[in-house]
């Protein structure tokens, strides 16, 4: 792969496909979009296969000066690689989920998805600060259109709320970026990641970036746009929103907040813990009383992403590794659960839980896949959900045993609302004749479910294959955070050695 600009090609393929979708017949647009996403998927797998886990931190780098103050800089580390792989894996699933359900303006719909794929990959591959910002913010536009044009009855309200929430916080981030460039004299992200910004300035810079990333995650209490966006979005929109777009906030914390502002991150760690604990408990309780399947899964997403922020701000390798696995797992599992909702919505055109029941009788294969993804969401050992949650909670226990205890209640509540959902949909008496008459999965739906199920099990059984590409980068981030790592209340329990000065003082007292 030496010398081949694979990242630029991966950005160009969906962009060209978007233009093609607008030019071909509307019935052909979905085929063109599927081919484009499959080409990018193959390129993504080549990227993974050629990534050297023992090599340099930044690989497949590209650099070209475009105009004054703006450069085309691309490159990835193991963390970006995994998120790009998640993106290219989910995009063909989104096209398949939209195959029959989108019956108006198909060319524009698939073009919006292709443009969004370009921008999502660009976010993870950008190495220039302002190139990142453009990709980060431009990704709002196609998602705004997908919700606003092809969404449900309240789509206009949901699309405006989504756009305004996610845009307002980013204005502060842009101001902070200008100050950083003026201070450091560069827009190069790898250079900024090791630059020591003044401690007094880190507080304000951290807050400016937090305003954007907290909404993108989304963190409690700025999460209220998410349930509305999910409920109104078409199935493909919900899959990519939960699968990839929410991960941009977590990626922002890993790429910017933690390495660039370590002292401020340590200072605000208690704030993150408090908001995350509130999210785990409150949104899980809200999910328990939902009657709409999409809203239930949307609130569960807020609770799961809170486990990500808890792990990131645990300031240790286990927490960081766990957060990354939770992000990857949540992208797969939440996307799969929204796909499961879409399958039965296409048949009955309702998301009301009480309209279903006993689907295991007439849709046994669907019920089996739904059960697997439900167990993965709960964190059953052997599925992708277990590994990430275990590592995150292990990491946060070393920082605060009380935070770990409260966050663990989220797993119990998660089991409650997911099993309650599954029982009402798949088991029980078949009260509605139209639901009892629904056919089981067809070939197209099988083609979407099987790859998702396979990767969920693969990550659960052999998580090391996903951790290996990220291990060096996480270790480097952990070393960067070591200078500011707050002392955890579990240090003594975990057998942490005493600082040398303290040890010598005790030795002197003993003599």
C-alpha positions in Angstrom: 0.0 0.0 0.0 3.0 2.3 0.1 2.4 5.5 -1.9 -1.2 4.6 -2.7 -3.6 7.4 -1.3 -6.1 4.9 0.1 -7.7 7.4 2.5 -8.3 10.0 -0.3 -9.8 7.2 -2.5 -12.1 6.1 0.4 -13.3 9.7 0.6 -13.7 10.0 -3.2 -15.6 6.8 -3.8 -18.8 7.8 -1.9 -18.5 11.3 -3.2 -18.5 10.1 -6.8 -21.3 7.7 -5.9 -23.4 10.5 -4.5 -23.2 12.4 -7.8 -24.0 9.2 -9.7 -27.1 8.7 -7.5 -28.4 12.0 -8.6 -27.9 11.3 -12.3 -29.3 7.8 -12.7 -32.9 6.6 -12.6 -34.3 6.7 -9.1 -34.8 2.9 -9.1 -31.2 2.4 -10.0 -29.9 4.9 -7.3 -30.1 2.3 -4.5 -28.0 -0.2 -6.6 -25.4 2.4 -7.3 -25.3 3.4 -3.6 -24.9 -0.2 -2.5 -22.1 -0.8 -5.0 -20.4 2.4 -3.7 -20.6 1.3 -0.1 -19.3 -2.2 -0.9 -16.3 -0.7 -2.7 -15.5 1.4 0.4 -16.0 -1.6 2.6 -13.4 -3.6 0.6 -11.0 -0.6 0.8 -11.6 -0.4 4.6 -10.8 -4.1 5.0 -7.6 -3.6 2.9 -6.7 -0.7 5.2 -7.1 -2.9 8.3 -5.2 -5.8 6.7 -2.2 -3.5 5.8 -2.2 -1.6 9.1 1.1 -2.4 11.0 0.2 -2.8 14.7 3.9 -2.6 15.6 4.7 0.3 13.3 4.5 4.0 13.5 1.6 5.6 15.3 0.4 7.5 12.2 0.1 5.5 9.0 -1.2 6.0 5.5 -0.4 9.7 5.8 -1.1 12.1 3.0 -0.2 15.8 2.8 -0.9 18.4 0.2 -1.1 22.2 0.6 -4.4 23.6 -0.8 -4.3 27.3 0.0 -3.0 29.7 2.7 -3.7 28.3 6.1 -5.4 25.1 5.0 -3.8 21.8 4.2 -5.1 18.4 3.0 -3.6 16.2 5.8 -4.9 12.7 6.3 -3.6 9.8 8.4 -4.9 7.2 10.9 -3.8 5.5 14.0 -5.4 2.3 15.4 -8.3 4.2 17.1 -9.3 5.9 13.8 -8.8 2.7 11.9 -11.4 0.9 14.1 -14.0 3.7 13.7 -13.5 3.8 9.9 -14.0 0.0 9.8 -17.2 0.4 11.8 -18.4 3.1 9.4 -17.7 1.2 6.1 -19.3 -2.0 7.7 -22.5 -0.3 8.7 -23.1 1.7 5.5 -24.2 -1.2 3.2 -26.5 -2.3 6.0 -28.1 1.2 6.0 -28.6 1.0 2.2 -30.2 -2.5 2.6 -32.5 -1.2 5.3 -33.7 1.6 3.0 -34.2 -0.7 0.0 -38.0 -0.9 0.1 -39.0 1.6 2.7 -37.8 4.7 0.8 -40.3 5.4 -2.1 -39.8 9.1 -2.8 -36.8 11.1 -4.0 -34.6 8.0 -3.9 -31.7 9.6 -5.7 -31.4 12.5 -3.2 -31.8 10.1 -0.3 -28.9 7.8 -1.3 -26.8 10.8 -2.3 -27.2 12.2 1.2 -26.0 8.9 2.7 -23.0 8.8 0.4 -22.1 12.3 1.3 -22.4 11.5 4.9 -20.0 8.5 4.5 -17.4 10.8 3.0 -17.7 13.2 5.9 -17.7 10.5 8.6 -14.5 8.9 7.2 -13.0 12.4 6.9 -13.6 13.1 10.6 -11.6 10.0 11.6 -8.9 10.5 9.0 -8.3 14.3 9.2 -4.9 15.4 10.6 -5.5 19.1 10.1 -7.5 21.0 12.8 -9.7 22.9 10.4 -10.1 20.0 8.0 -11.5 18.1 11.0 -13.8 20.9 11.9 -15.2 21.1 8.4 -15.9 17.4 8.2 -17.2 17.3 11.8 -19.8 20.0 11.2 -20.7 19.3 7.6 -21.8 15.8 8.7 -24.8 17.5 10.2 -26.2 18.6 6.9 -27.0 15.2 5.2 -28.4 13.8 8.5 -30.5 16.9 8.9 -31.9 16.3 5.4 -32.5 12.6 6.0 -34.6 13.3 9.1 -36.3 16.4 7.7 -37.3 15.0 4.3 -37.7 11.2 4.8 -38.6 11.1 8.5 -41.9 10.7 10.3 -44.8 13.0 11.1 -42.8 15.2 13.4 -39.7 15.2 11.2 -39.4 19.0 10.9 -39.3 19.6 14.7 -36.8 16.7 15.2 -34.5 17.8 12.4 -34.3 21.4 13.6 -33.7 20.3 17.2 -31.0 17.9 16.0 -29.3 20.6 13.9 -29.5 23.5 16.5 -28.3 21.4 19.5 -25.3 20.0 17.7 -24.3 23.2 15.9 -24.4 25.7 18.8 -21.8 23.9 20.9 -19.4 23.7 17.9 -19.2 27.5 17.6 -17.3 27.7 20.9 -15.0 24.8 19.7 -14.1 26.8 16.6 -13.1 29.9 18.7 -10.9 27.6 20.8 -9.3 26.2 17.7 -8.3 29.7 16.5 -6.6 30.4 19.9 -4.8 27.0 19.8 -3.4 27.7 16.4 -2.3 31.1 17.4 -0.6 29.7 20.5 1.0 26.6 19.0 1.7 28.0 15.5 0.3 24.8 13.8 -2.9 23.2 12.7 -1.3 19.7 12.7 -3.4 17.5 15.1 -0.5 15.0 16.0 1.7 18.0 16.9 -1.1 19.6 19.0 -1.7 16.3 20.8 1.7 16.5 22.4 1.9 20.3 22.8 1.8 21.6 26.4 -0.8 24.3 26.5 -0.7 26.7 29.5 -2.6 25.1 32.4 -4.6 28.3 33.0 -5.8 28.2 29.4 -6.6 24.5 29.3 -9.7 25.0 31.5 -11.4 27.3 28.9 -10.2 25.3 25.9 -11.5 22.1 27.5 -14.9 23.7 28.2 -15.2 25.0 24.6 -14.5 21.5 23.2 -16.8 19.9 25.8 -19.7 22.1 24.6 -19.5 20.3 21.3 -18.5 16.8 22.2 -21.0 16.5 25.1 -23.9 17.2 22.7 -22.6 14.8 20.0 -22.3 11.9 22.5 -24.9 12.9 23.7 -24.4 13.4 27.5 -27.1 14.0 30.0 -28.8 16.6 30.2 -28.1 17.7 26.6 -29.4 14.4 25.2 -33.0 15.4 24.5 -32.5 15.8 20.8 -31.6 12.1 20.4 -34.9 10.3 21.1 -36.8 12.7 18.8 -34.2 12.3 16.0 -34.3 8.5 16.3 -38.1 8.3 16.4 -38.5 10.5 13.3 -35.6 9.2 11.3 -36.0 6.4 8.7 -34.5 3.0 9.7 -31.2 3.6 7.8 -30.9 7.0 9.4 -31.3 5.6 12.9 -28.7 2.9 12.2 -26.0 5.3 11.1 -26.9 7.9 13.8 -26.5 5.4 16.6 -23.8 3.4 14.9 -21.3 6.1 13.9 -22.5 9.7 14.4 -22.7 9.4 18.2 -19.1 8.1 18.2 -17.8 11.4 17.0 -18.2 12.9 20.5 -16.2 10.0 22.0 -13.6 10.3 19.3 -13.3 14.0 20.0 -12.6 13.4 23.7 -9.9 10.8 22.8 -8.3 12.9 20.1 -8.6 16.4 21.6 -9.8 16.9 25.2 -7.7 14.2 26.9 -4.3 14.5 25.1 -4.3 18.2 24.5 -5.7 19.3 27.8 -4.7 16.6 30.3 -4.7 18.9 33.4 -8.1 20.3 32.6 -9.4 16.8 31.9 -8.3 15.7 35.4 -9.9 18.9 36.9 -13.2 18.2 35.3 -13.2 14.4 35.7 -15.6 14.6 38.7 -18.0 16.6 36.5 -17.9 13.9 33.8 -18.4 11.2 36.4 -21.4 13.0 37.9 -23.1 13.6 34.6 -22.4 10.0 33.5 -23.8 8.5 36.6 -26.9 10.5 36.3 -27.2 9.4 32.7 -26.8 5.7 33.5 -29.5 5.8 36.1 -32.0 8.4 34.9 -32.1 7.4 31.2 -32.3 3.7 32.1 -35.4 4.4 34.3 -36.9 6.5 31.5 -36.3 3.6 29.0 -38.2 1.3 31.4 -41.5 3.2 30.8 -41.4 3.7 27.1 -44.1 2.5 24.8 -42.2 3.3 21.5 -39.5 0.8 20.7 -37.2 3.4 19.0 -37.5 5.7 22.0 -36.5 2.9 24.4 -33.4 2.0 22.3 -32.6 5.7 22.0 -32.6 6.2 25.8 -30.6 3.0 26.2 -28.0 4.6 23.9 -27.6 7.6 26.2 -26.9 5.1 29.1 -24.4 3.1 27.1 -22.5 6.2 25.9 -22.3 7.3 29.6 -20.2 4.1 30.2 -17.9 5.4 27.4 -17.3 8.8 29.1 -16.9 7.1 32.5 -14.1 4.9 31.1 -12.4 7.7 29.2 -12.1 9.8 32.3 -10.9 6.9 34.5 -7.4 7.9 33.4 -6.1 4.4 32.9 -5.6 1.8 30.1 -8.4 -0.5 31.1 -10.9 2.4 31.1 -9.6 3.7 27.7 -9.7 0.3 26.1 -13.1 -0.5 27.5 -14.5 2.8 26.2 -13.3 2.1 22.7 -14.8 -1.5 22.7 -18.1 -0.1 24.1 -18.2 2.4 21.3 -17.6 -0.3 18.7 -20.0 -2.7 20.3 -22.7 -0.1 20.7 -22.3 0.9 17.1 -23.0 -2.6 16.0 -25.7 -3.6 18.6 -27.7 -0.3 18.7 -27.6 -0.3 14.9 -28.8 -3.9 14.8 -31.6 -3.2 17.3 -32.9 -0.3 15.2 -32.7 -2.6 12.2 -34.9 -5.1 14.1 -37.4 -2.4 14.8 -37.3 -1.4 11.1 -38.0 -4.9 10.0 -41.3 -5.2 11.8 -42.2 -1.5 11.2 -42.0 -2.1 7.5 -44.7 -4.9 7.9 -47.1 -3.2 10.4 -46.1 0.5 10.3 -46.1 1.0 14.0 -43.5 1.1 16.7 -45.9 0.7 19.6 -44.7 -2.2 21.7 -48.2 -3.3 22.7 -49.2 -3.8 19.1 -46.9 -6.8 18.9 -46.5 -10.0 21.0 -45.8 -13.7 20.3 -43.6 -13.0 17.3 -41.4 -16.0 18.1 -44.3 -18.1 16.8 -44.7 -16.7 13.3 -41.2 -15.1 13.0 -38.8 -17.5 14.8 -35.7 -16.5 12.9 -36.3 -12.8 13.5 -36.9 -13.6 17.2 -33.5 -15.4 17.3 -31.6 -12.4 15.9 -33.5 -10.0 18.1 -32.6 -12.1 21.2 -28.9 -12.1 20.3 -28.8 -8.4 20.0 -30.8 -7.9 23.1 -28.3 -10.1 25.1 -25.4 -8.1 23.6 -27.0 -4.9 24.7 -27.3 -6.3 28.2 -23.7 -7.4 28.2 -24.0 -11.2 28.2 -20.5 -12.9 28.2 -19.7 -14.1 24.8 -21.1 -11.0 23.1 -19.4 -7.7 22.2 -21.3 -5.9 25.0 -19.6 -7.7 27.9 -16.0 -7.0 27.1 -16.3 -3.3 26.8 -18.5 -2.8 29.9 -16.2 -5.1 32.0 -13.1 -3.2 31.0 -14.7 0.2 31.5 -16.0 -0.6 34.9 -12.7 -2.2 35.9 -10.9 1.0 34.9 -13.4 3.3 36.7 -13.2 1.1 39.8 -9.5 2.0 40.1 -10.5 5.7 40.0 -13.5 5.5 42.2 -15.2 2.5 43.6 -18.4 4.5 44.3 -18.7 5.6 40.7 -18.2 2.0 39.6 -20.9 0.8 41.9 -23.5 3.3 40.7 -22.6 2.7 37.0 -23.0 -1.1 37.6 -26.6 -0.5 38.4 -27.0 0.6 34.8 -26.3 -3.0 33.7 -29.0 -4.3 36.0 -31.5 -1.6 34.7 -30.3 -2.4 31.2 -31.3 -6.0 31.7 -34.6 -4.9 33.0 -35.7 -2.7 30.1 -34.3 -4.9 27.3 -35.7 -8.2 28.6 -39.0 -6.4 29.3 -39.0 -5.2 25.7 -38.1 -8.6 24.3 -40.8 -10.4 26.3 -43.5 -8.1 25.2 -42.5 -8.3 21.5 -41.4 -11.9 21.0 -43.2 -13.8 23.7 -46.7 -13.9 25.2 -50.1 -14.2 23.6 -50.7 -13.1 20.0 -53.5 -10.5 20.5 -53.4 -8.9 17.1 -54.1 -10.9 14.0 -52.1 -8.5 11.7 -49.0 -9.0 13.8 -49.6 -12.8 13.9 -49.7 -12.8 10.1 -46.4 -11.1 9.5 -43.9 -13.2 7.5 -40.4 -14.0 8.8 -37.2 -12.6 7.5 -36.6 -12.5 3.7 -33.3 -12.9 1.9 -32.5 -9.2 2.0 -33.1 -9.0 5.8 -31.0 -12.2 6.3 -28.2 -10.5 4.4 -28.2 -7.6 6.9 -28.7 -9.6 10.1 -26.1 -12.3 9.6 -23.0 -10.1 9.2 -24.1 -8.0 12.3 -24.6 -11.1 14.4 -21.3 -12.6 13.3 -19.3 -9.5 14.2 -21.1 -9.2 17.6 -20.1 -12.8 18.4 -16.6 -12.3 17.0 -15.9 -9.3 19.2 -17.3 -11.1 22.2 -15.3 -14.3 21.7 -12.0 -12.7 20.4 -11.9 -9.0 21.5 -8.1 -9.0 21.2 -8.3 -8.7 17.4 -10.1 -5.4 17.9 -7.8 -4.2 20.7 -4.5 -5.0 19.0 -4.6 -2.1 16.5 -5.4 0.4 19.2 -3.2 -0.9 22.0 -0.1 1.3 21.2 -2.2 4.4 20.8 -4.1 3.8 24.0 -0.8 3.2 25.8 0.6 6.5 24.4 -2.5 8.4 25.5 -2.3 6.8 29.0 1.3 7.9 29.3 0.3 11.4 28.3 -2.4 11.4 31.0 -0.1 10.1 33.6 1.2 13.6 34.4 -2.2 14.7 35.5 -3.8 11.5 36.7 -5.9 12.1 39.8 -5.4 9.7 42.7 -8.3 7.2 42.9 -9.9 6.1 46.1 -9.3 2.5 45.1 -5.5 2.9 44.8 -4.8 1.4 48.2 -7.2 -1.5 47.6 -5.5 -2.2 44.2 -2.1 -2.3 45.9 -0.6 0.8 44.3 2.9 1.6 45.6 3.3 4.7 47.7 5.2 7.6 46.3 9.0 7.4 47.0 9.0 10.5 49.2 6.2 9.2 51.4 7.8 5.8 51.6 11.1 7.4 52.8 9.3 9.5 55.4 7.7 6.4 56.9 11.1 4.7 56.8 12.6 7.6 58.8 9.8 7.5 61.4 10.4 3.8 61.9 14.1 4.3 62.5 
